[in-house]
Amino acid sequence: KNSYTFASPPRLPLIGNLHQLGQHPHRSLCYLSHRYGPLMLLHFGSVPVIVASTAEAARDILKTHDAVFASRPRSKIFEKLLYNSRNMASAPYGEYWRQMKSVSVIHLLSNKMVGSYRQVRQEEIGLMMEKIRESGSSPMNLTKILSCLTNDVICRVALGRKYGVGTDFKEMIDRLMRQLGTYTVGSFVPWLGWIDWISGLEARLEKTANDFDKLLERIVQDHEDGDGNKADFVDVLLAVQRENSVGFEIDRSSIKAIILDAFVGGTDTSSTLVEWEMTELLGHPECMKRLQDEVRTICKGKSSVSEDDVKDMKYLKAVVKETLRLHPPVPLMVPHQSRDDVKLRDNYVPAGTQVVVNLWAIGREAATWGPDENAFRPERHLDSSADFRGQDFELIPFGAGRRMCPGISFAVVLNEVVLANLVHGFDWQSTEDQTDVAESIGSVIRRMDPLYVIASSTTVLD
Ligand code: HEM
C-alpha cells in the first residue's frame, strides 16, 4: 500500500527515465502521457516525479489537493542563486512563503500598483516604437527589442532606473536565467553530485550569486540614501521594513530575493510571450489582418494605443489566449512537492513527492480543444468564457491555486498594450517561414532563433 501505483514507463538503473526527456521535455512527456495516462510516475534519476498532463489531473493537484501540493522541492541551484531559496518562487510552503507572498501581492503586484506604473509602460513602449521606426525597411531583431523592453520596464518598476543593454546587469540576468535552467546531475542522482562539483558548476553559481549580491546591495543602499519617494519595489520594500507594518520582520536578504523574483519570473516570460504572438501572427496573415482591423478601428486617428483603448479589443485578447495555449512560456510550470501523504485518484502518494504539471500538454488536449488542437485559431476563444486566471483548468499558463503566478496582472497589462501598439503602428513582414519554428531549451521556452522582421510604419507623425 505504501508505494506508488501509477503507471510508469520502464526505466533504466541510475538515470531512471531521464533519457526519455530529450531536448524538449514538455513534448516527450506529453507523448508519454498518451500511453501511460494523465497521472503517470517517472523517475528523474532516483527521484520519483508525478507528471500531470490533462486539465482534470491539474485540477486534482492544484485545486482538490492544492494545500497538500503547495510546496516546492529543494534545489541546490536555487539555494545557491536565490539567497538560500528566500525568494518567493522557490520557498517551501510555510510561514515564510506566506509572508513573502502577502508582501508581494499587496505591496508590489496588486492591480493598484500595476496601474501606478502605467506611465513607465507608456514611455518605454514609445521608445520601443521609435527604435523599430529607425530600423527603416531593413530586417531587425525583434526578439532583442522585446527583451530590452521588458527588461527596461521591470528595471524601472523594481529598481527605479534602467540597467539596459551594455550594462553588466543585463548580462548577469541572462547568466542567472541560464544557470537556473541548468539541469544538474547531482540533484537527481545524489551520489553523482561530485560530477557537478568537478565540472565547476558550483563555482560558477557562486560567482553569479556574489555578482548579484554586490549589485543588489549597492542598489538597496542607494535607495536608503535617496529620498525614497520613487515608489519602486525597493522603496516599497524598505518602507515595509521600516514601518514593520506587516507583522513580521523583513530582512535585507529577503528584500534582495524578492527583487530577484521579479526578474527571474517576469522578464523572459513576458518578452517570449510577445515573441510567440508575433510569430503566430506572421504565420497567419488572416489573423494579423483581423487583429490590425480591430486595433485600428478602435484607435482611429490616434498615433498610439492606450491602456484604455485595449479594454474593448476582443480579438486581441483571443490572440493572447491562443498564444498562451500553444506556447505557455513556462511549459512545465515550476515543480511542486507534496507536504503530506495523500490519495490521488485511488493512488497513494507519500509526502515529499515532486509533481510536474505539463501546461503544454493541457493546451493541446484534443478532448478539450477539438481535432484542430495544434492549429493557431484565436476565433475559438471568442465565444468561450474560459480565461487564464486559474479557474478554468484547460487554460492555466500562469498555474492555479496557492502557487499561481502573482505577476499575472503585471504581465497581462503590459502584454496587451505592447502587442496592440506593435500591430497598430506597423505592417509586418517576416524574413523566414514562421510555420515550424524551433523551440529553445530551458525552463522558459523561447524561439530557438531570434525573430527577424521588417516593419513598415503606418502612422504619420506630425
Ligand atoms: C507572461 C508572463 C508570465 C507567465 C506565463 C508566468 C507563469 C508562471 C507560472 C506558470 C508560475 C508557476 C505557478 C505554479 O508553480 O503553480 C509562475 C510563478 C511565479 N511568477 Fe510568473 N509568469 C509570468 C510573469 C510574471 C511576472 C511579470 C512576475 C513578477 C513581476 C512573475 C512572478 C512570479 C513569481 C514570484 C512566481 C512564484 C510564485 C510562488 O511560488 O508562490 N511572473 N509564473
Boltz pocket constraint, residues with backbone or C-beta under 6 A from the ligand:
constraints:
  - pocket:
      binder: B
      contacts: [[A, 88], [A, 89], [A, 90], [A, 91], [A, 101], [A, 261], [A, 262], [A, 263], [A, 265], [A, 266], [A, 267], [A, 269], [A, 270], [A, 273], [A, 328], [A, 329], [A, 330], [A, 333], [A, 334], [A, 335], [A, 396], [A, 397], [A, 398], [A, 399], [A, 400], [A, 402], [A, 403], [A, 404], [A, 405], [A, 406], [A, 407], [A, 408], [A, 410], [A, 411]]
      max_distance: 6.0
